[in-house]
């Protein structure tokens, strides 16, 4: 399980709360003894009662501020049966019910995964791997596209475009999260290089690789 990122004095109070919330909602609710629904929602009051959030002096308004100011739109607040709940919209290592968490299958003109040169050396041979997460994440546009709010780190060096149509014909399922990130579990957790359509550097220079045949 991904460890909780300890408080960094250089972080603002909202960033500290955001990091704590991400850990609990994506990875640590069960370990910390916080009830979590199958769709990933946690009662806001339970979140506030959690020791790490209490130490950060969090309250409902500060949580709303975190949700509203997160540029990746990672969090979703929802009132259920008169009580306020919160969840992360993707990035879980704990098992979440996909049908409730994710929308219907959707196709996009382009889906890309950002990575680094060091990781690419393995990926070009073995494919994209979801690792400990539930899904592999894709952005629905290239870096610099203002419409793309999440799905790729700003520091990524290598951009992998996946042929979504071809992959779907091979039985790979794709979903869309609330913040517009395309998600896929691949086949046995992997999307093989044979489904890579194009690979470039962040500056758009083509990276050549051996594309296996299906």
KAKA-V56561 format. One record per residue. N is the residue number from 1. RES is the residue in one small letter. PHI is phi in whole degrees, 0 to 359 (* if undefined). D_LAST is the distance of its C-alpha to the last C-alpha in Angstrom with 2 decimals. Layout:
n=N res=RES phi=PHI d_last=D_LAST
n=N res=RES phi=PHI d_last=D_LAST
This chain:
n=1 res=x phi=* d_last=34.03
n=2 res=x phi=295 d_last=34.45
n=3 res=x phi=288 d_last=38.15
n=4 res=x phi=291 d_last=40.47
n=5 res=x phi=285 d_last=41.15
n=6 res=x phi=293 d_last=44.88
n=7 res=x phi=299 d_last=47.25
n=8 res=x phi=253 d_last=47.46
n=9 res=x phi=299 d_last=50.91
n=10 res=x phi=282 d_last=49.48
n=11 res=x phi=283 d_last=47.50
n=12 res=x phi=290 d_last=49.28
n=13 res=x phi=305 d_last=50.15
n=14 res=x phi=293 d_last=47.47
n=15 res=x phi=294 d_last=44.76
n=16 res=x phi=299 d_last=46.00
n=17 res=x phi=294 d_last=45.85
n=18 res=x phi=299 d_last=42.37
n=19 res=x phi=296 d_last=41.06
n=20 res=x phi=295 d_last=42.83
n=21 res=x phi=296 d_last=41.51
n=22 res=x phi=300 d_last=37.89
n=23 res=x phi=299 d_last=38.23
n=24 res=x phi=296 d_last=39.91
n=25 res=x phi=283 d_last=37.80
n=26 res=x phi=267 d_last=34.37
n=27 res=x phi=231 d_last=35.06
n=28 res=x phi=246 d_last=38.63
n=29 res=x phi=303 d_last=40.20
n=30 res=x phi=294 d_last=40.05
n=31 res=x phi=297 d_last=41.18
n=32 res=x phi=274 d_last=44.03
n=33 res=x phi=76 d_last=45.08
n=34 res=x phi=262 d_last=44.45
n=35 res=x phi=300 d_last=43.54
n=36 res=x phi=227 d_last=40.23
n=37 res=x phi=288 d_last=39.10
n=38 res=x phi=297 d_last=35.72
n=39 res=x phi=269 d_last=34.92
n=40 res=x phi=92 d_last=35.79
n=41 res=x phi=280 d_last=39.28
n=42 res=x phi=237 d_last=42.20
n=43 res=x phi=298 d_last=45.84
n=44 res=x phi=303 d_last=47.15
n=45 res=x phi=297 d_last=50.35
n=46 res=x phi=294 d_last=48.48
n=47 res=x phi=297 d_last=46.72
n=48 res=x phi=293 d_last=50.15
n=49 res=x phi=283 d_last=51.65
n=50 res=x phi=297 d_last=49.06
n=51 res=x phi=306 d_last=50.93
n=52 res=x phi=296 d_last=48.73
n=53 res=x phi=284 d_last=49.13
n=54 res=x phi=297 d_last=52.81
n=55 res=x phi=295 d_last=53.35
n=56 res=x phi=272 d_last=51.92
n=57 res=x phi=56 d_last=54.45
n=58 res=x phi=286 d_last=51.79
n=59 res=x phi=216 d_last=52.87
n=60 res=x phi=301 d_last=51.44
n=61 res=x phi=294 d_last=52.14
n=62 res=x phi=293 d_last=50.49
n=63 res=x phi=294 d_last=47.34
n=64 res=x phi=300 d_last=47.42
n=65 res=x phi=295 d_last=47.81
n=66 res=x phi=299 d_last=44.75
n=67 res=x phi=298 d_last=42.67
n=68 res=x phi=290 d_last=44.08
n=69 res=x phi=260 d_last=43.80
n=70 res=x phi=283 d_last=40.32
n=71 res=x phi=292 d_last=38.41
n=72 res=x phi=269 d_last=35.02
n=73 res=x phi=53 d_last=36.38
n=74 res=x phi=285 d_last=35.29
n=75 res=x phi=246 d_last=37.94
n=76 res=x phi=226 d_last=38.98
n=77 res=x phi=260 d_last=42.47
n=78 res=x phi=207 d_last=43.23
n=79 res=x phi=269 d_last=46.38
n=80 res=x phi=233 d_last=45.92
n=81 res=x phi=52 d_last=49.02
n=82 res=x phi=80 d_last=51.26
n=83 res=x phi=240 d_last=49.81
n=84 res=x phi=272 d_last=47.73
n=85 res=x phi=239 d_last=44.28
n=86 res=x phi=218 d_last=41.73
n=87 res=x phi=210 d_last=38.06
n=88 res=x phi=275 d_last=35.35
n=89 res=x phi=272 d_last=32.70
n=90 res=x phi=194 d_last=29.74
n=91 res=x phi=96 d_last=29.16
n=92 res=x phi=283 d_last=30.28
n=93 res=x phi=257 d_last=29.91
n=94 res=x phi=282 d_last=32.07
n=95 res=x phi=285 d_last=30.47
n=96 res=x phi=237 d_last=31.02
n=97 res=x phi=290 d_last=30.51
n=98 res=x phi=301 d_last=27.65
n=99 res=x phi=297 d_last=28.97
n=100 res=x phi=271 d_last=32.28
n=101 res=x phi=281 d_last=31.18
n=102 res=x phi=245 d_last=28.48
n=103 res=x phi=278 d_last=28.59
n=104 res=x phi=290 d_last=26.52
n=105 res=x phi=304 d_last=22.93
n=106 res=x phi=222 d_last=23.23
n=107 res=x phi=255 d_last=21.20
n=108 res=x phi=230 d_last=22.25
n=109 res=x phi=300 d_last=21.95
n=110 res=x phi=211 d_last=20.74
n=111 res=x phi=229 d_last=20.02
n=112 res=x phi=227 d_last=20.37
n=113 res=x phi=242 d_last=20.79
n=114 res=x phi=264 d_last=23.54
n=115 res=x phi=212 d_last=23.82
n=116 res=x phi=235 d_last=25.73
n=117 res=x phi=304 d_last=25.32
n=118 res=x phi=297 d_last=25.98
n=119 res=x phi=290 d_last=23.30
n=120 res=x phi=300 d_last=20.74
n=121 res=x phi=302 d_last=21.01
n=122 res=x phi=274 d_last=19.47
n=123 res=x phi=300 d_last=17.09
n=124 res=x phi=296 d_last=15.36
n=125 res=x phi=258 d_last=14.40
n=126 res=x phi=248 d_last=14.14
n=127 res=x phi=97 d_last=13.46
n=128 res=x phi=280 d_last=16.04
n=129 res=x phi=240 d_last=18.13
n=130 res=x phi=289 d_last=20.75
n=131 res=x phi=57 d_last=23.10
n=132 res=x phi=276 d_last=26.31
n=133 res=x phi=279 d_last=25.89
n=134 res=x phi=284 d_last=24.79
n=135 res=x phi=217 d_last=22.27
n=136 res=x phi=272 d_last=20.51
n=137 res=x phi=257 d_last=22.62
n=138 res=x phi=227 d_last=21.93
n=139 res=x phi=273 d_last=24.58
n=140 res=x phi=258 d_last=24.57
n=141 res=x phi=189 d_last=25.82
n=142 res=x phi=276 d_last=26.32
n=143 res=x phi=305 d_last=29.14
n=144 res=x phi=98 d_last=32.48
n=145 res=x phi=283 d_last=31.71
n=146 res=x phi=297 d_last=34.74
n=147 res=x phi=283 d_last=33.00
n=148 res=x phi=269 d_last=30.69
n=149 res=x phi=257 d_last=32.77
n=150 res=x phi=201 d_last=30.41
n=151 res=x phi=112 d_last=26.96
n=152 res=x phi=205 d_last=27.32
n=153 res=x phi=289 d_last=30.02
n=154 res=x phi=291 d_last=32.20
n=155 res=x phi=265 d_last=31.91
n=156 res=x phi=301 d_last=28.14
n=157 res=x phi=255 d_last=27.39
n=158 res=x phi=236 d_last=23.64
n=159 res=x phi=246 d_last=21.99
n=160 res=x phi=253 d_last=18.26
n=161 res=x phi=266 d_last=17.19
n=162 res=x phi=259 d_last=14.33
n=163 res=x phi=281 d_last=12.78
n=164 res=x phi=298 d_last=14.37
n=165 res=x phi=299 d_last=13.85
n=166 res=x phi=295 d_last=10.06
n=167 res=x phi=295 d_last=10.29
n=168 res=x phi=295 d_last=13.01
n=169 res=x phi=296 d_last=11.32
n=170 res=x phi=273 d_last=8.97
n=171 res=x phi=99 d_last=12.42
n=172 res=x phi=275 d_last=13.32
n=173 res=x phi=263 d_last=17.01
n=174 res=x phi=232 d_last=19.05
n=175 res=x phi=226 d_last=22.83
n=176 res=x phi=234 d_last=25.66
n=177 res=x phi=276 d_last=28.58
n=178 res=x phi=299 d_last=32.16
n=179 res=x phi=261 d_last=32.14
n=180 res=x phi=84 d_last=29.11
n=181 res=x phi=273 d_last=26.50
n=182 res=x phi=276 d_last=23.00
n=183 res=x phi=234 d_last=21.95
n=184 res=x phi=207 d_last=18.92
n=185 res=x phi=270 d_last=18.60
n=186 res=x phi=65 d_last=14.80
n=187 res=x phi=245 d_last=13.53
n=188 res=x phi=55 d_last=16.24
n=189 res=x phi=83 d_last=17.51
n=190 res=x phi=228 d_last=14.55
n=191 res=x phi=251 d_last=12.25
n=192 res=x phi=290 d_last=9.71
n=193 res=x phi=301 d_last=9.96
n=194 res=x phi=296 d_last=6.56
n=195 res=x phi=262 d_last=8.68
n=196 res=x phi=283 d_last=11.67
n=197 res=x phi=272 d_last=13.18
n=198 res=x phi=201 d_last=16.21
n=199 res=x phi=230 d_last=18.23
n=200 res=x phi=222 d_last=21.99
n=201 res=x phi=285 d_last=25.23
n=202 res=x phi=299 d_last=27.50
n=203 res=x phi=276 d_last=29.42
n=204 res=x phi=96 d_last=26.50
n=205 res=x phi=279 d_last=25.82
n=206 res=x phi=295 d_last=22.24
n=207 res=x phi=248 d_last=20.69
n=208 res=x phi=277 d_last=18.34
n=209 res=x phi=210 d_last=15.43
n=210 res=x phi=275 d_last=12.66
n=211 res=x phi=272 d_last=9.39
n=212 res=x phi=289 d_last=6.59
n=213 res=x phi=271 d_last=3.79
n=214 res=x phi=285 d_last=0.00
